[in-house]
């Protein structure tokens, strides 16, 4: 079992920055790919960024060059640094963990709201 708790959401103006944090507790952290997903009102949840324990990164095209995902395996933390935020980045952001060995072994945080508006 893995428990994920996010923090760091809020209201920011277009062009601003936010940093989301996620702390994981429970099972072996390094066996999970960690990621951030988001869901805007009326839209499907989408992958924003993922990072393996070895540091392999993957981003959705719309955030490349603006967002950075990172993790600390020792402290069981994962972050999403979001820069140059746009109104279309407004969504609930979820921390996600998925095992390399069993794709059905996955967990979600409770979500944190990010609102980009002037």
Buried (B, 14 or more C-beta within 10 A) or exposed (E): EBEBEBEBBEEBEEEBEBEBBBBBEEBEBEBBBBBBBBBBEEEEBEEBBBBBBEEEEEBBEEBEEBBBBBBEBEEBBBBBBBBEBEEEBBBBBBBBBBBEEEEEBBBBBEBBEBBBEE
